[in-house]
Amino acid sequence: MTRVGDKRTAIGVRPPANPHAEAWVRQGDASVLHKGDLYTARLTLDITPALRARIKVSAFTRGMTVADLLRGLLEREFPEKT
């Protein structure tokens, strides 16, 4: 029960869980590649507001996110050695 002013408001009970649905949700789709599977490290750097604006405009005009734009740039600049 919670109190709102002088009145008591009952909070309903959680509906019973469907074990099949719970298992399906927890299983997920194994064929889907999650962002964490590809990128496991975060990089933080300080840039000027003007540079940030140029990067954002460039990403927007290419129809991509800033993160994807910078990942591509870093991959081109620092390719894996084979």
N, C-alpha and C positions, 0 to 999 in steps of 0.2 A: 504494500500500500504506500502511496505517496501522499503528502499533504499539499494541497493547494489552498492557501488561505486557511479557513477553518473546515473545509470540506475534505473528505477522503475520496481519492480516485483509485479504483481497483485496476491493477495491471493484469491483463489476461495471461493465461498460462500458454506456454509454447505448445504448438500443435505437435502431436506425436510424429516422430521421424519415420520416414520410409527407408528401410535399410537398403533397398535396391537403388533408390535415388541417391542416397548418401554415398554408396560405393561408386556409382557412376560419376558423380561430381568429383570425388576424390581421385578417381582414376585419371580423368582428363583424357585428352587426345594425344597419344604418344607420337603421332605424326607431326604435331605442331611444334615448331621450334620457338622457344621462348627467348625473350631478350637476354635474360640471364645466362642462357646457354652459350650465347655468342660473346657477350661483353661482361667480363667479370671484374673489371677495375674501373674506378672513377678517377678522372683527371680534372684537376681544378687549376686554372691559371687566371691571372689578372690581366685584363686588356682594357684599353680605353673605351669609353662609351661610343666614340666615333667608329672605332674598329668593330665593336659589337653591332652597331647599326648597319654597317656595310655588310657584315656577314649575314645578318638577318634578312636584309633586302635581297642579297644574292640567293639565299636559300629559298625565299618566297618566290622570286621570279623563276626559279628552276622547279618549283612545285615540290619541294622537299623540306624536311625539318633541318634545323641548324645542326643537330646531332648527326644526322645522316650525311650532311654535307661535309662536316669536319672529319667524320670517320673515313669517308672516301678520300679526302685530301691527305689524311695521315697515312692511309694505306698506300696511296700512290707515292708519297714521299719516302715512306719507310717500308718497302715490300719485304715479305719473308724471303730469307735467303734459301735458295734451293740447291 
